[in-house]
């Protein structure tokens, strides 16, 4: 029987090797200590041969014959381990250095994006085609938050190409049931928050596949009214109040006191998950980051990895306006208590063998979690809370691949075995002794592409950080005349010390088909937003755009990806109120407009008012379903002429816009005497 099995292993190896074209380069790692992650062991003096993006041969270095034309990487006794996977990220284009580079340089060869933006599919395709470097991307579809009017129907509208479905916290019980039923019918893997009205019992009953954060389980320790029918804006203040009332008595307790207070309740919550095959994503480094931002913001900003954060985010911390600074305002002391409880939940999940997968929540640019670097902190936290180094690494390798298998049916990476995807990190010291040894990488292979130490160091070289803060965007616009144009915006950050617009000397844009015929003189400067914008006839080409500005020896660059071209309808103005040319007598006039019809995708409305010189003086919205707005007193002056219009886009955030439309500007006049 053993001979029979060995025979078929040999045949399989030959088939895998033969399945690759002869033109594909062979890369051979020799003299390495293999960390296969098939079990907790190190196999000394090994060679691993890679053809294309697959592992096709493994064996002792003195036994395996390396093809003459192979590229040889001599490990000289270093350790070859699987690349890491961060299974909870938010990929965006707002980082000073490319996010994907930050991941690769830190040994992250797989990411799962849970942000749901169209350009993820485009980035993934570019990586496969060799047009962009980066980890393998798995992607969730657009987030369904639960407060949408047609939340269950949005499942059906998910595009092909997405690998899973992310559900947020604002579902009613009925809508959650309907949504999960459709998701299962459509064979979608579901990952999400615990909806406040649904809770853990509800997601277990509906068989959600994965809980997006360990911290979600903390709500199961609190008694609150899940039958309240609240909007998203109402749930948050209600729960902040409940959270504060529940945990404030614990503020005086040391860790042992907190443990005594909550341990039995945590064990009871974890017991509900036993044998349910529901994955739990970690994201605990966020807790540690929050505490530092609240109590030691200067230390947080001075950390070496904070140099990679967007300047806009750093400014928000300095101003005390950062997301978590605002969330925990007047309740800062609750953050350390929350972290201790979250770690207790982690420990009990581990003891109960609940399946755990590593994620860090990196990448939004709004929370301070730097892509790539964050995974090493997440691994450290696991080993500080009961995980052996091997067990911690499993959550970011073997378990990540098991989650992907549940999503798309392929257990394709996470261990070093014949036929698996060639994702490796070459490290100098044994990672099974200490996970911090992984940071001392000597090179990374992602899907068969090798990046040596010089290449990975260059990816995160601080010298590459832009000296001019820049954000850029490209968008497909349908005008009131039913014509399509390309609008390019290049916004200079507030920390730029020069004078705008004069001190920006050059502007250049590279699109999918090369350099665009645009120079600084082709851009109009909008001082209110420090925005250089240009208009080009016709829709943009699909692909990535890179924007570069210079000022003397200083340079800044940004990129944006146009991944879809959608003809968003222009709202009909016949029902708009006030009508074109109308005189308004109210100090607080209400404007209303018709909604877009015959368009299946979600749209967001922006209301804009311009003065007689064409300067925008007021704007509100980017809200879904918004069809009216009342302007507060004091904005519109008696006797003045104004114009207004509506802009409709496919996103509620400017940085995420791909397509939009706008109406013509309708004129109105304020009466000399206002009521």
RAVEN-V103618 format. One line per field, one symbol per residue. psi: psi as a letter, one per 30 degrees, with the letter a starting at -180 (. if undefined). Layout:
psi: ???
This chain:
psi: eeeeeeefeeeeeeeeeffklffkkkkkklhljkifgfljlkjlhlkkkkkbgkkfkkakefekkkkegkkkjjfhglkjlkllkjgjljklggkelkeeeeeefggjfkljkgfhkefeeeeeeeeefgfkkllkkkkllkkjfffkfheeffeffklkfkflkkkafgkleeeeeeeeeeeeeghkkkkaljkefeleeeeeeghkekkfkefefffffkjljfgkillefeeeeeeeeeeeeefeffefkleeeeeeefeeeeeeeeeffkgfhklkkdhffeeeeeeeeefheeeeefkeffffkkeeeeeeeefgglefeeegkgheffeeeeeeeeeeeeeeeeeghkkkkklfglffggfgjkkdefeeeeeeeeffhfkleeeeeefgdeeeeeeeefeggkjfafljlkflkijlkjlfljffekfffffhlglkkjhfkkjleeeeeeegjfffkkfjkkklkkkkkklfghlklkkkkjkklffkflkkfefjekklkkafgakkikleffkkkjfeghkkklkkklllkkakkkkkkljbfkkklllkkjfljkiklkkkffgkkllkglkkfkfikkkllklklhkflklkkkkkkkaffgkkfkklbhkkgkglkkklkfekkkflkllllkkklglgkeffkeklllllkkllkklekk.
